[in-house]
Amino acid sequence: MPRRIPLLLILSASVFGQTALPILPDVQTAMTELRKERFRAHMAFLADDLLEGRGTGTRGHELAARYTAAQFEALGLLPAGSAGTYYQRVPLLEMSVDAKKSEVFVIRDGTESRLEWGRDFIMLGNPANADSSVEAPVTFVGYGVSQPSRGYDDYVGADVKGKIVAFLDGAPGSLQTELRAHVGANQEKLRVARDHGAIGAIGLRLPESDNLLPWERSVIGATFPTMRWIGPDGHTSDTYPEIRSRAILSLGASEKLFEHAAKSWAEVLRDAHAAKPQSFLMPFRARLHEVSQFSKITSPNVIACLPGSDPKLKQEYVILSAHLDHLGIGPAIHGDTIYNGAVDDASGVAALLNIADAFVALPRAPARSILFLATTGEEKLGVGADYFVHFPTVPFQSIVTDINMDWASVLYTFDEVVAMGAADSTLDQVVNSDVSRLGLRVIPDPAPEELSFIHGDQYSFVKRGVPSLLMAEGLKARDPKVDAIKLQDQYGTHYHAPSDDMNQPLDFDAAVEFMQINFLVGYDVAQQPERPRWKPGDFFGETFSNK
């Protein structure tokens, strides 16, 4: 494919019917540092078998952290971690579920049916109790979403106090994309269930859930430990002790629950797809028994700073982030046990390092300071980023945005950009302008059902009231001969598998495009006189701006 990307740097003519403003010469020059060769070298090292998949808290992740810090130091960036170092060590509670001792029973008319681990259900651990049980009636609560002010509430008329709630994967399609992702997050559903008085939870698999991630891969995922950060007071993050136990059922087991229920499985799916709230008491009780093993570990975030050039605005920070961790070593797939995480997210950290090159190449730093953040534990409910926003190494009020890179675009060059989170704040003005300047255009999320906005570290910043952003390519390749959807589906077979390594087809010209967008948006946000603001009436602004 001919290299078209450098030409974009000098375009200032009409783009998609609009006039694109020119990119300043010094910025253009700095952007020439965004090189695919440098990107590939970083990505290849981080995804090498030597690092053993960079599992959180493992030797492989520590090696990756040392490498990242060394790259920051070589660029002359200042350490911005704890105690004058590049590291912020995150204290973690690690949980591994004992599949042999964990149980789920369905009790109908006094007869108990035991479900089978792996075939019918999995569990992820209860951070509040290493051995927890609950038995109670079960109430189905649709998606488990309660947003009455947005016209949707599955809990209307449902009495779930002292009961186990069962809810579907995902969230109603009637809600705006980022809000849909937020309310579809499992931790948010558990919080809502707790607030309504529930004491247990059962997650129900949908047909589209298996399309996004096959059940067999979810079973493998349950063999990896889960984690919560531990605060100075000893309490763990995202812990709801009132929910005594939780199980996730396979599609087959989910469907079977609705035999003799008020609605058939087909009717439940019909109403869910129509975004119709629903709830009713199920004709059985359930007993959940969840057994976990706990250990305490630490794992570092890696943080560096380029000080700003404006005497006043340099006290504020634009954060560029990517997650350094992946899954580590796990069950063999096709004989391979190392889950390298090349695309997810060695590519994002490679982009972060190369973008740092470009910022350092500027003859004058942006007005605001730039904080480069390589997080740990993103694959563990984003514990690294969440710890940082609760215990930041810079004054929290000085953080104006997080621009997160959860996977660089490495599958195909593109001319459409999905900017998740931009529409909630004035960040959309910067994004729309910069995307146009690069000869691209912004489109709505083409796959909102994937709830991508919550599966990235920027979500932790949003939940603390900071307007933030996650950008990705659209589902159309620049080259009309390239089938982008086929390539995305092909990568789906590598996602969270050992085959996510450097041997899969990768397009590094696409990575340059991706880096250009993130660099330019980061630069322009850092230069603006005013920091990004939530739009009036925005859910995230109203809910979290005072957090």
QUITA-V648028 format. One record per backbone hydrogen bond with DSSP energy under -1.0 kcal/mol. NH is the residue of the N-H (numbers start at 0). CO is the residue of the C=O. E is the energy in kcal/mol with one decimal. If there is no record, write none. Layout:
NH;CO;E  NH;CO;E
//
This chain:
7;4;-1.9  8;5;-1.2  9;6;-1.3  14;17;-3.6  17;14;-1.9  19;12;-1.6  27;23;-2.8  28;24;-2.5  29;25;-2.0  30;26;-2.2  31;28;-1.0  32;29;-1.7  33;30;-1.7  34;32;-1.8  38;34;-2.4  39;35;-2.9  40;36;-2.0  41;37;-2.0  42;38;-2.5  43;39;-2.9  44;40;-1.9  45;41;-2.3  46;42;-1.9  47;44;-1.4  50;47;-1.7  51;48;-2.0  53;50;-2.3  57;54;-2.2  61;57;-2.0  62;58;-2.3  63;59;-2.0  64;60;-2.6  65;61;-2.4  66;62;-2.5  67;63;-2.5  68;64;-2.7  69;65;-2.4  70;66;-2.1  71;67;-2.2  72;68;-2.7  73;69;-2.5  74;70;-1.3  75;72;-1.6  76;71;-2.0  77;304;-2.6  79;302;-2.1  80;84;-2.8  81;86;-3.1  84;81;-1.5  87;300;-2.3  89;298;-2.7  91;296;-3.2  92;227;-3.2  93;294;-3.3  94;225;-3.2  95;292;-2.1  97;290;-3.0  98;96;-1.1  101;97;-1.5  102;288;-2.6  104;286;-2.5  105;112;-2.6  106;284;-2.9  107;110;-2.4  110;107;-2.7  112;105;-2.6  114;103;-2.7  117;120;-3.0  119;115;-3.2  120;115;-1.4  121;247;-2.0  128;125;-1.4  131;289;-2.7  133;287;-2.1  135;285;-1.9  137;283;-1.3  138;163;-2.6  139;279;-2.8  140;165;-2.6  143;140;-2.9  146;151;-3.0  149;146;-1.6  150;147;-1.5  151;146;-2.1  153;144;-3.3  157;154;-2.1  161;196;-2.7  162;159;-2.3  163;136;-2.8  164;199;-2.3  165;138;-2.2  166;201;-2.3  167;141;-3.0  168;203;-1.8  174;171;-1.4  179;175;-3.5  180;176;-2.1  181;177;-2.2  182;178;-2.6  183;179;-1.2  184;181;-1.3  188;184;-2.2  189;185;-2.3  190;186;-2.0  191;187;-2.4  192;188;-2.5  193;189;-2.7  194;190;-2.5  195;191;-1.3  196;193;-1.9  197;192;-2.5  198;162;-2.7  200;244;-1.8  201;164;-2.4  202;246;-3.0  203;166;-2.9  209;205;-1.2  210;206;-1.1  211;207;-1.8  212;208;-2.5  217;213;-1.6  218;214;-2.3  219;215;-1.8  220;216;-2.4  221;217;-1.6  222;219;-1.7  223;220;-1.2  225;94;-2.4  227;92;-1.6  229;90;-2.5  230;234;-3.0  233;230;-2.3  236;228;-2.1  242;239;-1.8  243;198;-2.3  243;241;-1.2  246;200;-1.9  247;121;-2.6  248;202;-3.1  249;119;-2.5  253;249;-2.6  254;250;-2.4  255;251;-1.9  256;252;-1.2  257;254;-1.3  258;255;-1.5  260;257;-1.8  267;263;-2.3  268;264;-2.5  269;265;-2.2  270;266;-2.4  271;267;-2.3  272;268;-2.6  273;269;-1.2  274;271;-1.7  275;270;-2.9  279;139;-1.9  281;137;-2.9  284;106;-2.3  285;135;-2.2  286;104;-2.3  287;133;-2.9  288;102;-2.8  289;131;-3.2  291;129;-3.2  292;95;-2.5  294;93;-1.6  296;91;-2.1  298;89;-1.3  300;87;-2.6  301;373;-2.8  302;85;-2.9  303;371;-2.1  304;77;-2.4  305;369;-2.7  308;365;-2.5  309;366;-1.4  313;309;-2.1  314;311;-1.7  315;312;-2.3  316;397;-3.0  317;368;-2.6  318;400;-2.5  319;370;-2.7  320;402;-2.1  321;372;-1.8  323;374;-3.2  325;53;-1.6  327;52;-1.3  329;336;-2.4  332;335;-2.1  335;332;-1.6  338;327;-2.6  339;337;-1.3  341;499;-2.3  345;340;-2.1  346;341;-1.6  348;344;-2.1  349;345;-2.4  350;346;-2.1  351;347;-2.4  352;348;-2.6  353;349;-2.2  354;350;-2.8  355;351;-1.9  356;352;-1.6  357;353;-1.7  358;354;-2.3  359;355;-2.4  360;356;-1.6  361;358;-1.1  367;525;-1.6  368;315;-2.1  369;305;-2.4  370;317;-2.7  371;303;-3.0  372;319;-2.7  373;301;-3.1  374;321;-2.0  379;376;-1.2  381;377;-1.4  382;376;-1.7  383;375;-1.1  385;381;-2.4  386;382;-2.2  387;383;-2.1  388;384;-2.3  389;385;-1.3  390;386;-2.5  397;394;-1.8  398;395;-2.0  399;316;-2.8  402;318;-3.1  403;468;-2.7  404;320;-2.4  406;404;-1.1  416;440;-2.8  417;471;-3.3  419;469;-2.3  421;418;-1.3  424;421;-1.6  425;532;-2.3  427;421;-1.0  427;424;-1.6  428;425;-1.1  430;426;-2.6  431;427;-2.8  432;428;-1.7  433;429;-2.8  434;430;-2.9  435;431;-1.7  436;432;-2.0  437;433;-1.1  438;435;-2.1  439;434;-2.5  440;414;-1.1  442;416;-2.6  449;446;-1.9  450;447;-1.7  453;450;-1.3  454;451;-1.3  458;455;-1.6  459;456;-1.1  461;457;-2.2  462;458;-2.3  463;460;-1.1  464;461;-2.2  465;460;-2.4  468;401;-2.5  469;419;-2.2  471;417;-2.3  473;415;-2.2  477;412;-2.7  481;478;-2.3  483;481;-1.1  486;482;-1.9  487;483;-2.5  488;484;-2.7  489;485;-2.3  490;486;-2.4  491;487;-1.7  492;489;-1.0  493;490;-1.8  494;490;-1.6  496;493;-1.8  499;496;-2.0  500;498;-2.3  503;500;-1.1  506;409;-3.5  511;507;-1.4  512;508;-1.9  513;509;-2.4  514;510;-2.6  515;511;-2.5  516;512;-2.0  517;513;-2.0  518;514;-2.8  519;515;-2.5  520;516;-2.4  521;517;-2.2  522;518;-2.8  523;519;-2.5  524;520;-2.5  525;521;-1.9  526;522;-1.2  527;523;-1.4  534;423;-2.5  537;534;-2.1  541;537;-2.6  542;538;-2.4  543;539;-2.7  544;540;-1.4  546;543;-2.3
//
